[in-house]
Every structure is written in structure tokens, then in C-alpha cells.
């Protein structure tokens, strides 16, 4: 199967577990290039971004860290054929929807309208990638629905925290003092701040659910 056919099947929720097991270096490189390109596109018009963000390096580093976290939290469940390479390749390939972030809506529309559109872009991309992660974990791990939901949401909490560190650190003080120089990204920053607070609230229930899930999984494996 060609690389781009695999990519389309993945992005449209049609990739099977066997096809995921067949990920190779070409798929990994495609995901890496995609992550790098959308990473640059995400910040190309953001004058407040640092040089790593402008070069897309922050996004590249991010997928390795996120993939490691996902791989790590699933290790205790003893999933057959579970590997870091498969996870990081999948995460890289799911970066392509973020190309929406590169659309320079602020060049053609007002700040207020641009803020609204950027919020919709954020919602679409986040929902799409979250659904892809759920699909991947459901079909690859074959865990119970409760465990799938838990291990899907946990990495998302990490995503939100990372996005907060990357995108919000320079606007927090502006928000606290009143937004004097509005930008097309302000609404996205506010949403991410709210989601960060929600992530903190969910952290304890998620940890409890995670621990119970591991216990039940180990118990089930012993009975088989």
C-alpha cells in the first residue's frame, strides 16, 4: 500500500490493526515531515513565537515526548506487539490535520473574526486528533471501553499542558493586566487556559481509573 493511501485511511478511521503493525521507516519519515511542516505553519505569522517554534522543531520534539508518554502509560496493560515506534509513527501521521492552523485568516479578516475562526480550527483539529487517538487505542490495544477512554484522555491532558507552555507563557501576564494588543490567537489562548484548568480537575479521577484499569487487566490476564 502506498504511503499516502495509508495516510488517508488513517485520517479517515479506516486503518486496520494489521496495517498499523506494518508501519515502517517510510511512514515514520512521512509523519516527521508532516509534523515539521505543520509546526512551521502553526507559527509562521506569530511574531511572539520563539525560533524553535518558527522552525517547527518544537512540534517535532513534542510528538516524540507525547508518543513516549502514550507508550509508557500503556506498558502496564501488557498489550501484544506494543512498541514505541508504532506509537510515534501514528502520532506523527496524525499531525496533518493541523495544517488548518497555517491558514492566515487574519490577513483577510478582522481580529475578532479571525479569533472566532481560529477557535473553530482549534476545535476541529483537536476533536479530529482526539478521535484518531481513540480509534488507534481501541483497535490496537483491544482494551475495555473504560480503559480506552482513560488512556485516551490522559495524553490529551498532557497535550493541553504542553500547548499551554508553548503558547500561553507570554500572554498570561497580558491577560492578567488586560489585553492591550489583541492578536488573532487570543481566543485560542483563553480556551487553552480553560482546558488546562479542566485537565487539573480531571487528573485525580483519571489516575484512579488508570490504576483500577491496570489491576483489572492484570487479573484478566492471569485468568486466561
SEGUFI-519715 format. One line per 4 residues: number of its first residue (from 1); for each residue x, y, z of N, C-alpha, C. Coordinates in nm, 3 decimals, padded with zeros to 5 digits. Layout:
// residues N
NUM	X:Y:Z:X:Y:Z:X:Y:Z ~ ...
This chain:
// residues 224
1	00.084:-00.119:00.000:00.000:00.000:00.000:00.088:00.125:00.000 ~ 00.051:00.225:-00.080:00.130:00.347:-00.089:00.122:00.426:00.042 ~ 00.221:00.513:00.062:00.225:00.593:00.184:00.101:00.680:00.198 ~ 00.064:00.746:00.091:-00.046:00.841:00.100:-00.181:00.770:00.113
5	-00.192:00.650:00.059:-00.314:00.573:00.078:-00.327:00.533:00.225 ~ -00.214:00.494:00.284:-00.214:00.461:00.427:-00.252:00.583:00.509 ~ -00.197:00.699:00.472:-00.228:00.822:00.545:-00.376:00.856:00.536 ~ -00.433:00.845:00.418:-00.575:00.875:00.400:-00.661:00.778:00.481
9	-00.626:00.651:00.480:-00.702:00.552:00.557:-00.692:00.582:00.707 ~ -00.575:00.625:00.750:-00.557:00.658:00.892:-00.643:00.778:00.930 ~ -00.636:00.883:00.848:-00.709:01.006:00.880:-00.860:00.991:00.866 ~ -00.904:00.886:00.797:-01.048:00.862:00.781:-01.096:00.742:00.862
13	-01.016:00.702:00.959:-01.054:00.597:01.054:-01.080:00.462:00.987 ~ -00.998:00.428:00.891:-01.017:00.302:00.819:-00.896:00.209:00.827 ~ -00.792:00.253:00.896:-00.670:00.173:00.904:-00.687:00.059:01.004 ~ -00.652:-00.061:00.963:-00.668:-00.178:01.049:-00.547:-00.196:01.141
17	-00.562:-00.282:01.239:-00.451:-00.310:01.331:-00.333:-00.373:01.256 ~ -00.362:-00.463:01.164:-00.255:-00.526:01.086:-00.177:-00.423:01.006 ~ -00.248:-00.324:00.952:-00.180:-00.219:00.875:-00.097:-00.130:00.966 ~ -00.144:-00.109:01.089:-00.065:-00.034:01.186:00.063:-00.109:01.220
21	00.053:-00.241:01.229:00.170:-00.323:01.260:00.272:-00.319:01.146 ~ 00.227:-00.280:01.028:00.316:-00.274:00.912:00.381:-00.136:00.893 ~ 00.364:-00.047:00.990:00.432:00.082:00.982:00.582:00.058:00.968 ~ 00.646:00.135:00.878:00.790:00.122:00.860:00.856:00.259:00.859
25	00.983:00.264:00.822:01.058:00.389:00.826:00.999:00.495:00.733 ~ 00.941:00.452:00.623:00.882:00.549:00.529:00.762:00.619:00.592 ~ 00.680:00.544:00.664:00.567:00.604:00.733:00.616:00.700:00.842 ~ 00.720:00.658:00.911:00.776:00.741:01.018:00.829:00.873:00.961
29	00.902:00.866:00.850:00.958:00.987:00.788:00.847:01.078:00.737 ~ 00.742:01.019:00.679:00.629:01.099:00.632:00.565:01.175:00.748 ~ 00.545:01.106:00.859:00.488:01.170:00.977:00.578:01.279:01.032 ~ 00.709:01.254:01.028:00.805:01.351:01.078:00.804:01.478:00.992
33	00.802:01.459:00.860:00.799:01.573:00.768:00.668:01.651:00.785 ~ 00.558:01.577:00.797:00.429:01.643:00.816:00.425:01.725:00.944 ~ 00.478:01.668:01.051:00.483:01.739:01.179:00.567:01.865:01.168 ~ 00.680:01.853:01.102:00.770:01.968:01.084:00.703:02.079:01.004
37	00.637:02.042:00.895:00.573:02.143:00.809:00.457:02.213:00.879 ~ 00.369:02.135:00.943:00.256:02.199:01.010:00.303:02.276:01.132 ~ 00.415:02.232:01.190:00.472:02.306:01.303:00.517:02.445:01.261 ~ 00.582:02.453:01.145:00.622:02.584:01.093:00.500:02.666:01.054
41	00.402:02.599:00.994:00.281:02.670:00.952:00.203:02.725:01.069 ~ 00.209:02.654:01.181:00.135:02.698:01.300:00.185:02.832:01.351 ~ 00.315:02.858:01.337:00.373:02.978:01.399:00.433:03.078:01.299 ~ 00.414:03.054:01.170:00.485:03.138:01.072:00.446:03.286:01.082
45	00.322:03.314:01.127:00.278:03.454:01.136:00.267:03.502:01.280 ~ 00.322:03.423:01.373:00.314:03.459:01.515:00.445:03.525:01.556 ~ 00.444:03.657:01.568:00.568:03.730:01.596:00.621:03.702:01.736 ~ 00.537:03.648:01.822:00.581:03.620:01.959:00.641:03.482:01.977
49	00.636:03.399:01.872:00.689:03.263:01.884:00.842:03.266:01.885 ~ 00.901:03.167:01.954:01.048:03.160:01.956:01.099:03.090:01.831 ~ 01.231:03.086:01.817:01.291:03.034:01.693:01.262:02.886:01.673 ~ 01.252:02.808:01.782:01.223:02.666:01.769:01.083:02.644:01.714
53	00.990:02.729:01.756:00.853:02.719:01.707:00.845:02.760:01.560 ~ 00.914:02.867:01.524:00.914:02.912:01.384:00.974:02.806:01.291 ~ 01.072:02.732:01.340:01.137:02.629:01.259:01.064:02.495:01.265 ~ 00.959:02.488:01.345:00.882:02.364:01.355:00.946:02.259:01.444
57	01.057:02.295:01.509:01.129:02.197:01.591:01.054:02.163:01.719 ~ 00.982:02.261:01.771:00.904:02.235:01.892:00.800:02.127:01.869 ~ 00.735:02.131:01.753:00.634:02.031:01.720:00.696:01.892:01.702 ~ 00.815:01.889:01.642:00.884:01.761:01.621:00.922:01.698:01.755
61	00.979:01.779:01.843:01.017:01.729:01.976:00.893:01.681:02.050 ~ 00.787:01.757:02.035:00.662:01.729:02.105:00.605:01.591:02.073 ~ 00.609:01.549:01.945:00.550:01.419:01.911:00.630:01.304:01.972 ~ 00.761:01.322:01.985:00.842:01.218:02.047:00.810:01.205:02.196
65	00.792:01.320:02.260:00.760:01.320:02.403:00.621:01.263:02.427 ~ 00.525:01.308:02.347:00.388:01.260:02.362:00.378:01.110:02.335 ~ 00.444:01.065:02.228:00.441:00.923:02.194:00.503:00.840:02.306 ~ 00.610:00.891:02.365:00.674:00.819:02.476:00.578:00.806:02.593
69	00.505:00.913:02.620:00.411:00.911:02.732:00.299:00.811:02.706 ~ 00.244:00.812:02.584:00.137:00.717:02.550:00.188:00.574:02.558 ~ 00.307:00.552:02.502:00.367:00.418:02.506:00.388:00.373:02.650 ~ 00.434:00.466:02.734:00.465:00.433:02.873:00.341:00.399:02.954
73	00.235:00.478:02.940:00.117:00.454:03.023:00.043:00.326:02.981 ~ 00.067:00.279:02.859:00.004:00.154:02.815:00.087:00.031:02.847 ~ 00.213:00.049:02.882:00.300:-00.066:02.911:00.244:-00.159:03.018 ~ 00.192:-00.106:03.130:00.141:-00.196:03.235:00.025:-00.284:03.191
77	-00.040:-00.248:03.080:-00.153:-00.328:03.033:-00.109:-00.450:02.952 ~ 00.022:-00.457:02.924:00.079:-00.572:02.853:00.007:-00.599:02.720 ~ 00.009:-00.499:02.633:-00.055:-00.510:02.502:00.036:-00.586:02.405 ~ -00.021:-00.678:02.333:00.057:-00.756:02.236:00.110:-00.666:02.124
81	00.239:-00.680:02.094:00.306:-00.604:01.987:00.309:-00.453:02.012 ~ 00.299:-00.414:02.136:00.301:-00.272:02.170:00.444:-00.220:02.158 ~ 00.466:-00.118:02.075:00.601:-00.066:02.056:00.601:00.085:02.042 ~ 00.710:00.146:02.085:00.723:00.291:02.077:00.725:00.338:01.931
85	00.787:00.261:01.844:00.796:00.300:01.703:00.657:00.315:01.641 ~ 00.569:00.221:01.668:00.434:00.227:01.613:00.360:00.350:01.666 ~ 00.377:00.377:01.795:00.307:00.491:01.856:00.358:00.623:01.799 ~ 00.490:00.641:01.791:00.543:00.769:01.742:00.513:00.788:01.594
89	00.510:00.679:01.519:00.473:00.689:01.377:00.328:00.732:01.363 ~ 00.242:00.671:01.442:00.100:00.708:01.439:00.081:00.855:01.477 ~ 00.143:00.898:01.586:00.129:01.036:01.631:00.178:01.133:01.524 ~ 00.288:01.099:01.459:00.339:01.185:01.353:00.243:01.196:01.236
93	00.182:01.085:01.199:00.089:01.086:01.085:-00.040:01.161:01.117 ~ -00.075:01.172:01.244:-00.197:01.245:01.279:-00.174:01.396:01.287 ~ -00.054:01.440:01.256:-00.024:01.584:01.263:-00.082:01.661:01.145 ~ -00.113:01.593:01.036:-00.155:01.662:00.913:-00.280:01.749:00.927
97	-00.381:01.710:01.006:-00.497:01.799:01.020:-00.462:01.937:01.074 ~ -00.348:01.948:01.142:-00.309:02.078:01.199:-00.270:02.179:01.092 ~ -00.276:02.139:00.964:-00.247:02.233:00.856:-00.347:02.349:00.857 ~ -00.463:02.327:00.919:-00.562:02.435:00.931:-00.503:02.556:01.002
101	-00.411:02.529:01.096:-00.352:02.639:01.173:-00.270:02.733:01.085 ~ -00.227:02.683:00.969:-00.140:02.764:00.883:-00.219:02.860:00.794 ~ -00.351:02.848:00.794:-00.433:02.937:00.709:-00.431:03.078:00.769 ~ -00.380:03.176:00.697:-00.364:03.312:00.751:-00.493:03.394:00.746
105	-00.593:03.352:00.821:-00.722:03.420:00.815:-00.713:03.566:00.856 ~ -00.616:03.598:00.943:-00.603:03.736:00.991:-00.557:03.831:00.881 ~ -00.506:03.775:00.770:-00.462:03.860:00.659:-00.581:03.914:00.579 ~ -00.694:03.847:00.592:-00.810:03.884:00.511:-00.929:03.931:00.594
109	-00.927:03.899:00.725:-01.042:03.929:00.809:-01.001:04.011:00.930 ~ -01.099:04.061:01.002:-01.073:04.140:01.121:-01.020:04.052:01.233 ~ -00.962:04.115:01.336:-00.910:04.041:01.451:-01.020:03.958:01.517 ~ -01.138:04.019:01.534:-01.248:03.950:01.600:-01.291:03.826:01.522
113	-01.307:03.842:01.391:-01.347:03.730:01.307:-01.238:03.623:01.302 ~ -01.113:03.668:01.295:-01.001:03.574:01.293:-00.997:03.492:01.421 ~ -01.024:03.557:01.534:-01.027:03.485:01.662:-01.131:03.375:01.659 ~ -01.249:03.408:01.608:-01.357:03.309:01.602:-01.320:03.192:01.512
117	-01.264:03.222:01.396:-01.226:03.116:01.302:-01.115:03.030:01.361 ~ -01.018:03.093:01.427:-00.909:03.016:01.488:-00.960:02.924:01.598 ~ -01.064:02.968:01.668:-01.125:02.882:01.770:-01.186:02.758:01.703 ~ -01.253:02.780:01.590:-01.312:02.667:01.518:-01.203:02.574:01.465
121	-01.095:02.631:01.414:-00.983:02.548:01.368:-00.929:02.464:01.483 ~ -00.912:02.528:01.598:-00.862:02.457:01.716:-00.955:02.344:01.755 ~ -01.085:02.371:01.754:-01.183:02.270:01.792:-01.185:02.153:01.694 ~ -01.181:02.185:01.564:-01.184:02.081:01.461:-01.062:01.991:01.470
125	-00.945:02.052:01.476:-00.820:01.975:01.480:-00.811:01.893:01.608 ~ -00.846:01.953:01.721:-00.838:01.882:01.849:-00.934:01.763:01.851 ~ -01.057:01.784:01.805:-01.156:01.676:01.804:-01.114:01.565:01.708 ~ -01.062:01.603:01.593:-01.018:01.505:01.492:-00.905:01.419:01.546
129	-00.805:01.483:01.604:-00.689:01.409:01.654:-00.723:01.327:01.778 ~ -00.813:01.378:01.860:-00.859:01.301:01.976:-00.933:01.176:01.931 ~ -01.019:01.192:01.830:-01.093:01.077:01.777:-00.998:00.976:01.714 ~ -00.893:01.024:01.647:-00.794:00.934:01.587:-00.719:00.856:01.695
133	-00.684:00.923:01.803:-00.615:00.855:01.912:-00.705:00.748:01.974 ~ -00.831:00.782:01.993:-00.926:00.685:02.048:-00.938:00.564:01.953 ~ -00.949:00.593:01.824:-00.960:00.485:01.724:-00.836:00.395:01.728 ~ -00.720:00.457:01.733:-00.594:00.382:01.737:-00.588:00.292:01.861
137	-00.614:00.349:01.976:-00.605:00.272:02.100:-00.712:00.163:02.107 ~ -00.830:00.193:02.056:-00.938:00.094:02.058:-00.904:-00.026:01.971 ~ -00.857:00.000:01.850:-00.832:-00.109:01.756:-00.699:-00.179:01.779 ~ -00.602:-00.107:01.833:-00.471:-00.170:01.852:-00.463:-00.242:01.986
141	-00.510:-00.180:02.092:-00.494:-00.240:02.225:-00.604:-00.339:02.259 ~ -00.725:-00.316:02.204:-00.841:-00.402:02.231:-00.872:-00.410:02.380 ~ -00.849:-00.300:02.451:-00.884:-00.292:02.592:-01.033:-00.263:02.607 ~ -01.079:-00.264:02.731:-01.220:-00.232:02.757:-01.246:-00.085:02.726
145	-01.372:-00.052:02.706:-01.409:00.084:02.671:-01.366:00.184:02.778 ~ -01.383:00.144:02.905:-01.344:00.233:03.014:-01.195:00.262:03.013 ~ -01.115:00.159:02.990:-00.970:00.178:02.984:-00.930:00.263:02.864 ~ -00.998:00.242:02.752:-00.967:00.320:02.632:-00.993:00.468:02.657
149	-01.106:00.498:02.718:-01.140:00.638:02.747:-01.035:00.700:02.839 ~ -00.996:00.625:02.942:-00.898:00.676:03.038:-00.764:00.705:02.972 ~ -00.712:00.607:02.898:-00.579:00.625:02.839:-00.582:00.718:02.717 ~ -00.701:00.748:02.668:-00.713:00.848:02.562:-00.710:00.989:02.621
153	-00.782:01.008:02.730:-00.791:01.141:02.791:-00.661:01.180:02.861 ~ -00.593:01.084:02.922:-00.469:01.117:02.994:-00.366:01.186:02.905 ~ -00.336:01.132:02.786:-00.241:01.203:02.699:-00.292:01.339:02.655 ~ -00.424:01.352:02.639:-00.480:01.481:02.598:-00.454:01.586:02.704
157	-00.462:01.545:02.830:-00.429:01.638:02.938:-00.284:01.685:02.926 ~ -00.197:01.593:02.885:-00.057:01.629:02.863:-00.045:01.724:02.744 ~ -00.121:01.695:02.637:-00.120:01.782:02.518:-00.156:01.924:02.557 ~ -00.262:01.937:02.633:-00.309:02.070:02.673:-00.204:02.141:02.756
161	-00.141:02.068:02.847:-00.037:02.128:02.930:00.081:02.175:02.847 ~ 00.121:02.093:02.748:00.232:02.130:02.661:00.196:02.252:02.577 ~ 00.074:02.251:02.521:00.031:02.366:02.442:00.028:02.493:02.527 ~ -00.010:02.476:02.652:-00.011:02.590:02.743:00.129:02.646:02.759
165	00.225:02.557:02.781:00.363:02.603:02.799:00.418:02.667:02.672 ~ 00.379:02.612:02.557:00.432:02.664:02.430:00.365:02.794:02.387 ~ 00.234:02.803:02.412:00.158:02.913:02.353:00.117:03.023:02.449 ~ 00.106:02.990:02.577:00.044:03.086:02.668:00.139:03.160:02.759
169	00.262:03.114:02.769:00.350:03.172:02.869:00.368:03.322:02.850 ~ 00.365:03.369:02.726:00.389:03.511:02.702:00.263:03.596:02.706 ~ 00.144:03.530:02.713:00.021:03.610:02.716:-00.046:03.609:02.852 ~ 00.000:03.525:02.943:-00.062:03.518:03.075:-00.056:03.654:03.144
173	00.059:03.718:03.136:00.073:03.847:03.202:-00.014:03.953:03.134 ~ -00.031:03.942:03.002:-00.118:04.036:02.932:-00.263:04.018:02.975 ~ -00.302:03.891:02.992:-00.439:03.862:03.033:-00.464:03.916:03.173 ~ -00.365:03.895:03.261:-00.380:03.941:03.399:-00.387:04.093:03.405
177	-00.319:04.159:03.311:-00.317:04.304:03.312:-00.414:04.367:03.214 ~ -00.489:04.283:03.141:-00.581:04.335:03.040:-00.515:04.328:02.904 ~ -00.588:04.275:02.804:-00.530:04.259:02.671:-00.519:04.395:02.602 ~ -00.397:04.444:02.592:-00.377:04.576:02.531:-00.355:04.565:02.380
181	-00.293:04.457:02.336:-00.264:04.440:02.194:-00.322:04.307:02.146 ~ -00.449:04.306:02.110:-00.513:04.180:02.070:-00.450:04.121:01.945 ~ -00.449:03.988:01.939:-00.397:03.916:01.823:-00.499:03.812:01.782 ~ -00.486:03.755:01.661:-00.582:03.654:01.615:-00.577:03.526:01.697
185	-00.475:03.510:01.782:-00.460:03.386:01.859:-00.513:03.399:02.001 ~ -00.563:03.516:02.039:-00.602:03.539:02.178:-00.712:03.444:02.226 ~ -00.814:03.422:02.144:-00.923:03.334:02.185:-00.874:03.192:02.207 ~ -00.782:03.147:02.122:-00.725:03.014:02.139:-00.652:03.004:02.272
189	-00.580:03.110:02.308:-00.508:03.111:02.435:-00.605:03.098:02.552 ~ -00.715:03.172:02.547:-00.814:03.166:02.655:-00.873:03.026:02.666 ~ -00.906:02.965:02.553:-00.963:02.830:02.554:-00.864:02.731:02.615 ~ -00.738:02.743:02.576:-00.636:02.652:02.628:-00.618:02.670:02.779
193	-00.630:02.791:02.826:-00.622:02.814:02.970:-00.736:02.745:03.043 ~ -00.856:02.755:02.987:-00.972:02.690:03.048:-00.956:02.538:03.047 ~ -00.908:02.485:02.934:-00.888:02.341:02.924:-00.778:02.292:03.018 ~ -00.678:02.377:03.040:-00.573:02.341:03.134:-00.630:02.325:03.275
197	-00.717:02.417:03.313:-00.782:02.406:03.443:-00.865:02.280:03.454 ~ -00.936:02.247:03.346:-01.017:02.124:03.344:-00.929:02.001:03.356 ~ -00.813:02.005:03.290:-00.720:01.892:03.296:-00.673:01.867:03.439 ~ -00.648:01.974:03.511:-00.605:01.960:03.650:-00.714:01.897:03.736
201	-00.839:01.936:03.709:-00.951:01.880:03.784:-00.967:01.731:03.756 ~ -00.944:01.691:03.631:-00.962:01.551:03.592:-00.846:01.461:03.631 ~ -00.734:01.519:03.669:-00.613:01.440:03.691:-00.631:01.330:03.795 ~ -00.692:01.362:03.909:-00.707:01.261:04.015:-00.803:01.149:03.974
205	-00.924:01.181:03.922:-01.013:01.072:03.876:-00.948:00.985:03.768 ~ -00.870:01.047:03.680:-00.804:00.970:03.575:-00.700:00.875:03.632 ~ -00.625:00.922:03.730:-00.523:00.837:03.793:-00.587:00.718:03.864 ~ -00.700:00.743:03.931:-00.771:00.635:04.000:-00.822:00.533:03.899
209	-00.885:00.583:03.793:-00.937:00.495:03.688:-00.825:00.417:03.621 ~ -00.712:00.482:03.602:-00.595:00.418:03.541:-00.545:00.303:03.627 ~ -00.534:00.327:03.757:-00.488:00.223:03.848:-00.583:00.105:03.853 ~ -00.712:00.133:03.859:-00.812:00.026:03.860:-00.808:-00.053:03.730
213	-00.789:00.017:03.620:-00.782:-00.049:03.490:-00.665:-00.145:03.480 ~ -00.550:-00.104:03.531:-00.432:-00.192:03.529:-00.456:-00.316:03.615 ~ -00.514:-00.294:03.732:-00.543:-00.407:03.823:-00.636:-00.508:03.755 ~ -00.744:-00.458:03.694:-00.840:-00.548:03.629:-00.778:-00.619:03.509
217	-00.693:-00.548:03.437:-00.627:-00.608:03.321:-00.532:-00.720:03.364 ~ -00.453:-00.695:03.467:-00.362:-00.798:03.517:-00.440:-00.919:03.568 ~ -00.550:-00.892:03.634:-00.634:-01.001:03.686:-00.690:-01.085:03.573 ~ -00.733:-01.017:03.466:-00.788:-01.087:03.350:-00.683:-01.173:03.281
221	-00.561:-01.120:03.268:-00.454:-01.194:03.203:-00.414:-01.319:03.282 ~ -00.421:-01.309:03.413:-00.387:-01.425:03.497:-00.491:-01.535:03.484 ~ -00.615:-01.495:03.460:-00.723:-01.594:03.449:-00.722:-01.665:03.315 ~ -00.659:-01.605:03.215:-00.659:-01.666:03.081:-00.560:-01.781:03.071
